[in-house]
Amino acid sequence: MVKKSYSRKTREFALAGQTGYTITVSGLPGNITPRLLPISREQKSQLLELRKDGNIGEITSIAGNLVFYDEHEAEVHYFASPVTLTYNFTASDETKRLKREAKLRKTGRLAELETVSLIPIFLYQYMPNKVELPEFEVWQPFQNFLFDEKSQTVTIKFRFWGDQPIGGGTQP
């Protein structure tokens, strides 16, 4: 795959994700545009049933399916400099986190002083041939992120992006 060079002028976009989620992308080159692809109820149900990385206990939400396009409508997956993505967790995420925590305490899998954390996740898809269905799909936690507990927002910096849904999960 050929990596393209893009304009150094950067922009910021605020996108309305799934109900209750705001997704902000900043540091994008001038000729790159982010878009959220629609997710039907059926697709959302299917996404929630996919495998999870061992660190993800429960998926609390899917915030959106974020894709980047250049001026020729080609998908963009590589960026010359880091792009920043920020999105929020909702009151519903917090309720699900607390329910997960209570359930794990009740079953003895979580000690009294331990807590369950909300973590940002993405769907990793291995697609050797873009025409076919993914050969392998698994929800994984982002490795490097900042979580602002007061505003319930997550900030992630990246230079590579696939066409994948993002959301929240619990750990454990």
Secondary structure, DSSP 8 states (H G I E B T S, - for coil): -------S-EEEEEEE-STT-EEEEEEEETT-EEEEE---HHHHHHHHTS-B-TT---EEEEEEEEEEE-TTS-B--EEEEEEEEEEE--HHHHHHHHHHHHHHHHTTSS-TT---EEEEEEEEEE-SSTTS--SEEEEEE-SS-EEETTTTEEEEEEEE--SEEEEEEEE-
